[in-house]
Amino acid sequence: MGGDHDLRSYYLSGIVFYRVSSYYLKPKVASMHGITNMIRRMKEEVLYVCPPLALGYLTYLWADEKHVQLGRKDPNDYIHDT
């Protein structure tokens, strides 16, 4: 476990250079995997999230229209007012 087998080193006139293994740092690959994983998870959850949200929004629209309709005054109630 551990040791220098993970790091590649070489000598150049008495100076030691160390490189990080190509398996350690791959930020672009990791970020692309993260984005594709996020898209996959969103596609899996859309059928669980969108129908309740759509139902709630349609209920809100219906209730708002009903509230406006019930808030109107009936003109026939004020025919004999001067």
N, C-alpha and C positions, 0 to 999 in steps of 0.2 A: 504494500500500500504506500502510496506516495513515492518519493524518490525522484530521480532525475529522468526516469523513462518517459514522463509526460512532456518534458521540455526538451526540445532539440537544441543542443549547444555545439558550437564549433570554435576552434582556436584559430586566431590569425595573429601571428608573431607575438604570442604571449598574452593577447587580450582575449578574454572570453566574451562571446556574444550569446545571448539567450533569445530565443524566439518562443512565442506562445503557440501552442499547438493549434492547428487549423480547426480542431473540434471545439475549442473553447470560445472563441469570439466569432460569431456570425450575426451581427446585429440586424443586417438587412433581411436575412432569412428568418430570424426570429420575429421581426416586426411584420413581415409578410404573412407568416404563419398566424400571428395574432389577429391580423385583419381578416384573413380568410376564416379563422375560427369564430370571430365575432359575427361575420355574415352568416355562417352556418347556424350558429345559435339563434340569431334573430329569425332566420327562416323556420327553425323548429318551433319557436315560441309564438309566431304571428297568429296561428289559429287559436291559441289560448288567450291572447291579449286583445286582438282586434274586435271580435264579436261583442264582448261586454262593453268595450269603449264605444262602439257604434250604437249599441242599444241605449246606452246612457245618453249619447249625444242626440239620438232621435227622440228619446223621452224628453230631453230638455227642450228641443225645438217644439214638440207638441205642447208641452206645458206653457211655454212662453206665448205661443199663439193663442192658446186657450185663455191665458191670463189677460191678454190684450182684448180678446173678444168679450170676456165677461166684464171688463172694465168700461166698456162703452155704455153710454146712456141711451135709453130707448126714447126716440123722439116723440112717440105717441103719448108718453107720460106728461109732456109739456105743451100740448096743443092749446089748452085753455089758459095758459099763463100769458100775461100781457107784458 
